[in-house]
């Protein structure tokens, strides 16, 4: 999931009231209670699950839509939510079956059916948005329903399919109001999650508990207002002035280093995270970075330690692999292949590629975050200090940035990534598999075969060797260069409880855990 997790933010200034019938069901004590305010620099790119594959949108989807399965905090195995039960049929891992609960309703009052589940997933695949999650269903051959039973037939063995059904890609929508072949526009939402969307504005959303919700959550939460800030500095100012009571993603690196977990007026939660950031290359024919020797030359001169210490004030850790530390299969192939900055090696690789130096190419980053500005400045300095590269820096607001890199407008660009589910597969197929979400033109038959091999085993420990080979191939082909991974920080005032459960470093938001003390 793009940590950027993709933002086609439609700017609306319209107050939307979720259906009258739903409001009549809201308990008076919930509607009258002051909402808890949460601040973030993530963005909501779309309210339609078929049109978003990013942290900002999916963190909202976790709360307003339901999926057949869900993850509890820290869990690696999903459990039923909209489903009554789920499981593989037989031992081949090619048929997965779920039975839908019989007590689910959408926020508009209509009953949730198995046909809605089938429709929701098929429309993600059929719409196939450039910034959508269709890539996660690459192995899905067909969906069949009978009564409350939904059967998923897979084209190959896939031990990760239950985890995919717990992501925002499998959010269940009302087939009577969400178009089959295009994204739903506007600011109305018809889901069956634990929250109802009361209003959607350009800089905030209001959520209230859904009294009709039935599923894995035993008790829905309290009203929540999420406020969106374009820059970490604006979020920090809002926190200091008391405009928000909880912050998550992203305070400035300087602010993070100054946090005092011992402050009785604060609750600071620091969690290990699998969030990563990569320097991605456009490898399409005609790109100045199409030759892998050129990309290897760039990898040869990157100094991650300097980047982490400078631009990020030590709040991130250098990363030398596609799969981050703490995730099954992690290894360090970029450290093994490019142990330290080596200008002469880069020069030799460029000579072998037959390119004239300095090599000119464009380097883009998402505007709005001063840490990204500092990161880009440092990477440009490192590259140009060799005398081998001439870098033209470009930046764009998120919507334009997405359009730019998916269309091949940039030669190189930086992109963050949060796992969709707790399995190393979330770093392979979406990032380096065929039709990957980076849209950088990278295709490798060997890579696709290795990825397919990793899906065969329900005992995921048996995949370690294949994932190691995948990472070695990435270090050889260099469709991207891993830069860093970071910890996850949630900060709340002393008056808020449950903030330690809001996020576990996976990008999932559990707003229902927040309460006032």
N, C-alpha and C positions, 0 to 999 in steps of 0.2 A: 504494500500500500504506500503510495507516495506521501511522504510526511510533509509535504508542501501544501501526506500521507495524501489532490488535484483540484483545482479550483476554477470553475467557470462561473464565478460568482455573479449571479444575476442580481442587480441592485434594485431593491424594492423598498418603497416607503409606505407600504400599505398595511394597515392593521387587519389581520384576518381572524375572524371568530370561527373556531372549529364548530361544527353543527350544533344547532339549538338543542337537539335531543341529548347530545353528549353533555352540554353544560347543565342541563336540568338534573343530571345524575351526579354532579360534583358535590361532595360533602361541603357544607358551608365553612367548616373549620379549615379546610384545605385552601379554599379560594380566598379566605380573609387573611391567611397567614402571609407575612412578609416573605417574599421569595429570597432564597439564598442566591447571591450574585457570584458568578464564576467568570473569570477573565482569561482570555487566550489570544494568541496571535495566529492560530489556525484559522482557516476560512472554510465556509460552506460553499462548495462549488455548484451543487445541485441538490434539490430535495427529492429527486428521482433516483432510486438505487441503480437504475440502468445507465445513469450518466455521470457517476462519480466513483473514483477509486483513489481516495485521499483521506488523510487523517481527520481533517476538519469535518467533512461530510459524514464519514463512517462513525465518528464519535457521536454525532447526532442520531444517525440511523440506529445505533445501539439502544437508543432510548425511545424512539417514536415508532419503530418497526419491530416486528418479531421475525425470528428465524426458527427453523425446525429444531435446531440445537443451539446451545450457548455455552460459554466458558465461565465458570466461577473464577474468582480472583486466584491467580497462581496455578490454576488447573491446566493440565496438558491434554486431558481427555474431555471432550464436550459432553454435555448432558441434555436431555430433552427440555425444550422450552415450548414452542408451539406444537411439538410432537408429543404424543403419549408414549411412544417407544420408537426406537430405530435400531437397525442392525443389518449386517451383511447376510445375504442368502447364500448358503454354501460356503466353500472354502476358496473360491477363485478370486474373490475381491473384485468382482465385475458386476455384481447386482447388489444394490443397497436399497433397503425398504424402510419406510417410516409410516406410522399410523398417526394421523392428525388428531389432536384433542377435539372433543365434540362441544366445547363451551367457549369458543373464540368468536369475537365480533370485531369488525373494523370500527374505527372511531365514528363512522357515519351510521353505525347501527346494523350494517349488513353482516351476515354470518360468513366467517372465513371457511372456505372449503378446500378440499384437495385440488380441485381445478384451479383455484387461485394460486396455490403453490406451484403447480406445473406451469401456469401462465407466467408467473413472475420470473421464473428462471429462464424460460424459453424466450421471453422478450428481451432479457439482458443479452442473450446470445444473438437474437435476430437484429436488434438495434445496433449492437457491436460498435458502440461509441468509441472514438479515439481515446477518450479519457475515462472509459468505463471499465468494468471488471470482467468482461466476457472471457478474457484469457484464462480465468480460473476454471472455466468449464470446458477446457480443451478436450478432456477425456469423456465428456458426457455424450452418449450416443442417442438416448431417448428417455422420455419421462412418460410413464403410464400411470393412470389413476383408476381406482375402482373403489367406490364408496369413500371412506376416509383413508384409504391406503394409497401411498405414492411410491412407485417403484422406479428407481434410477438405474438404467442400463448403461454401463461404462464400456468404452471401446477397448480399454486395456485394464489390467490390474491396477488398482489405485487405493492404497491404504490411507491416503490423506483426504479422501472425499468427505468423510464425516466432518472434518475440520473446516472444509470449504463451506459446508452447509451452515456453519456457525458464523460466517462472515457477512458483511454488508452486501456482498454480491448475491446472497440468497434471501434478502429481505422480502417479505411477503406483502404484495400490494393487491388492491382491489381491482380485479380484471374488468369491472364495469366502468371504471373511471380513468384507468391508466392505459393510454393508447398502445396497441400491439407493436406498431412499427416506428414510433417516434417518442421522444421524451415528453413527459407531462410538463407543461409550463405553468407559471404562476406560483403562488405561495401556499396553496392548500395541500394538505397531506391526509391520506386515508390509510392509516396503519393500525396495528393492534398491539403496539408496544406499551411499556409501562407509563409512558407520558403522552400527552396530547400537545400538539403545537398550537399555542394560543395566539401568538403573533410572530411575524418574521419581518424584521426591518434590515436596513443595510448594515447596521452595526450591532444588532442584538436580536435575540430570540427569547420568547417567553414560553416556558413549559409548565404544565400543570399535571398532576397525577391522573392517570386514566382509570376511572372507577370500574371499567369493564374488563381490565386486564386480567388474564388468567395465564399462568405459565410458571417458569422456574423461580421467579422472585416471589417470596412469601409475603412481602409487604412493600407496596410502592412508596416512593419518597414524598418529599414536600415540593412545593413550587420552586422552580429554579429559573433565573434569568441568566443567560449566557451573553456576555459582552465581548465583541470581537474588536481587536486593535490591530492596526496595520503595522506597528513597529513595537519591538520589545520595550523601547523607552516609554512609549505611551502606556503600555501595560504596567510598567513599573510605577509610573506617575499615578495611575489609577489605584494601584495597590497602596501606595504611600498615603494617598488622600482619602482612603477608605471607600472608594467607589466600588471595589470588588472585595469579596471576603475569601475567595479561593482563587489561586492562580495555577495554571498548568500550561506549559508550552507557549511561549518561551520568555522567561525573564532574560535580561542581558547577562552575559558571562560574568561581568563585574558584580552584578547583584547576587548571582548564585554563590560566588566565592565569599560574599559578606554575610550569607545567611547564618544565623546562630540557632542551631537546634535546641540549645538550652534556654532560649528565651521563653518564659512562661506565657507570653501573649501570642506565641506562634505555635503552629503545628507544622513541622517540616518533615516531609516524607521523601527520602532518597531511595530509589529503587534501581536495581540493575536493569538495564534496558537493552534491547536488541536494535535500537534505532541506529542506523548507519547513514553515512553520506558518501557519495561516489562522484568522481569526475568521469562523466560519460562522453564517449566519442561517437561522432557520426561516421559510420564506416561504409556508407553508401558509395557506389562508384562515382567518381568525380570529386569527392571530398578530399581535401589535402591530407586527411588522416585515414584514408582508405587502406593504405599499406600498413600491415601490422608492425612492420619494423619502425615506422614513424611513431606508432603508439607505444611501442616498447622503448623507444628513445625518450619519450616524455615520462614514462614510468621510471626510467633510469635516473631522473634528476629530481624527483619529488621528495621533499624532506618533510615527512609527516610530523616529526617531533617539533620542528620549528613552527609548523602550522598550528599544532595543538597548544603550544606554549604561548605563542604570540596572539593570533586572532581570537583564540578561545580561552585564554588565560588559564590553561590547564584544566578546563571543565570537560574536555573530551579526551579520549584515548586513541592514539594512532592505531589504525586498522590495516592489516596486511592480507586480508582475505575477503572473498565475497560473503562468507558466512561469519558472523561476529563471534566474539568470545562468549562462552556460556551456552552456545547452541551446539547441539550434536553435530559432529563432523567438522568442527572448526579446525583449520590448520593455518599455516602462515606462508603460502606460496609466493606472495609478493615480497616478503622479506627474504625468502630463500633465493628468489630470482634477481631481486634488486635490493641488496642488503644496505646500501648507502648511496647517496647521490654520486653519480659517476659521469661527468661531462664527456670524458674521452670515449666511454662506451657509447654514449648517446651519439656522439659525432660519427663513430664508426657505423652505427646502425643507419643513420641518415645517409651516409655515403653509399652503403649497400643498397639502400632504397632508391638511390639516384636522384635525390631531391636537392635543390639548391638551398643553401642556408644564407641568411636566416629564413626559416620556413614561416610564412605568414598564415595565421588562422584566427578565427573568431572564437571568443570564449564568453559564454553568457551565464548570468546568474539571475535569480529572482530578486527584484528590487524590494526594499522595505525593511531589511534587517541589516543593522550595522555590522553584525558579526559576519554576514555573507560578504559585505563590502570589504571588510578586513581580510577575510579568507581569500577572496579573488585577488586583492592587491598583493598578498603574500605569494600566491601561486604564480601570478604574472611575474613578480620579481624573481622568483626562483627560475622560471623558464627563460626569461630574457637575460638573466645574469650569465647564462652559458654562452651567449652570443649565437645560439643555434635557432632561436625562435623569436618571432615578432608577433605579439599577441594583441589583437584588437578586442577590447572588452565591451560587451553589450549587457544591458539589463532591461527588464520589463516587468510590469506588474503581472501578477500571477496568471490572469486569463490570457494575456498576450504571450507570456512566457510558455505556457502550455502549448498554445497554437504554434509557437516558433519551433520548439524542439520536436514536436510530433510531426511537423512538416519538413524537418531537415534544414531549417533556416540557420542553425548554429553548427559550427564544426565541433565544438566541445561545450559542455554545460554541466553544472553541478546540480545534484538532485539528492534529497534525503529519502530514506526508506524506513518504514516501520513494518514489522511482520504482520501478516494477516492472521496467522495462527501459529502456535508454538511448535513449529517443525521446520527443519532446514529447507524443505521444499519451497517455502515461501520466499526464499532468496534465490532459487534457481530458475524455475519455469517463468515467473513473472519478469525476471531481470535479464536472463540470458537464453531463455528458450525461444523456440520459433514463435513469431508474432508477439514478442515480449512487449510489455507495457512502456518500455523506454522509447520504442519506435526509432531506434538508431540504425536499423538495417542489418543488425548482426544475425546471421543464420549459420548454424553448424550442425551437420548431420550427426557428428560424433557427440556433440553436446546433447542433442535431442535423445539419442540412444541412451546416454548416461542418465539423463533425467528420468526416462521411462524405466530404467533399471531400478532407480531408487524408490519408485512407487509400488514395487512388487511386494514389499515386506511389511506385514503388520507389526513385526518386531523391528522397530526403527533402528535399533542398535546394529542391525545387519547391513544398514545402508552406509555406514561410515566410510568404507573404502571407496564406494562410488562417489560420495560427496567430496572426498579428498581429491579424486581424479577430476571432478567437475571444477574444483577450485584451481587445480594445476592448469587445466585447459584455459580458464579465464586469465591466468597469469601469462600464458603463452600467447593467446589471441588478443588480449587486452581490449575488449570492447568497452571496458571501464577500468578505472583505478580506484580501489577502496581508499578512503581518506581517514575516516574516524568513526568511532561509535561513542555513545555518551550515556550518562546516567539520566534517570527520569526524576524530576522534582515536582512535587505538589506542595504548595504552601497555603495554609489557611490561618485565619485568626483563631484565637483561643476559644471563641464562642461556637465554632463549628466542629462537629464530630463526624467521623466517617471519611475524612479526606484521605486517610491512608489506604482506603479501598477504592478511591476514585479511579486510579490507574495502576496497573501493575507492569508498566513499561511496554505493553503490547499495542497501545493505541486505543484500546477499548475504554470508553467512559461509562462508569456506573454511577450516574447522577443520583439514583435512588438511594445510594448509601449515605448521602449528605443529610445531616440533621443539625438542628440548633441545640446547644446544651442548655 
